[in-house]
Amino acid sequence: GAGKSKLAIEIAKVFKGEIISADSMQIYKGLDIITNKVSEEEQHECPHHLISYLEADHKHYTIVDFRDAAVPL
């Protein structure tokens, strides 16, 4: 990867922030390698949201669904 996730983690740690993933494929469980998903260890460095929360066979997930999941966070 280009290091975006590592940079996001470092920024979140400095500002005591949380990361909301907007990656269209990292929302699915079981696709860790092909999506270059952050490791469990990296996810424990600061709170992460909307990663691996849908089954890979889930259909019809829209931007509205994403908004509805992300806004309350």
N, C-alpha and C positions, 0 to 999 in steps of 0.2 A: 504494500500500500504506500500511499504518499505521506503517511504520518499524521493524517487529520485526526484520527481517534486519539493517538498519544498526545497531540497538542490539546485537544478538547479536555482530556483528563487532567493535564497539567494546569490548564486555565481554571477548570472546575475546582481543583484542589486549592488554588490560590484564593479564589473568591468564595470558597465553601458552597459551590454551586452543584447542580445536578445536570445530567446529560439526558436529553430526550432525543432518541434516534429518529431521524427522518429518512433512513435508508429504506427503499421500497422492498428490499429482499431480506434485510436483517430482522424484520418483524416475524419471520417464519422460523419455527423450531426445526432443528436438524440440518440446517444449511450453513453451518458454521464455516466450513472450509471454503466453499465456493463463494461465500460473501465476505470473506476475510473479517469475520466478526471478532470483536474484542474478546479476549479470554475471560474466564471466570475470575481469575486473579485481577485482571485489569478492571473488571466490573466492580470489584470490591474496593477499589481505590476511591471511588466516589459513586453516589447513586446513579444508576442508569435506568432509563424507562423505555418501554416500547421496543425491547429486543427479545426475540424468541417468545413472543406471546401468542402467536397463532400457529395452528397446525399447518403443515406444508400444503395440504390439500384444501385449505380454506379458499373459497371462491368469492368473488365479488366484493373485495375489500376496496373501498373508495377513499378519496381524499376527505370526504365528509366523515367517514368512519375514523380516519386518522385524527381529524380535528376534534371529534367527539372524545377520543381517547386522550389526546394531548392537552387540551385546554384545561381540564381539571387538575392537571399536574402542576 
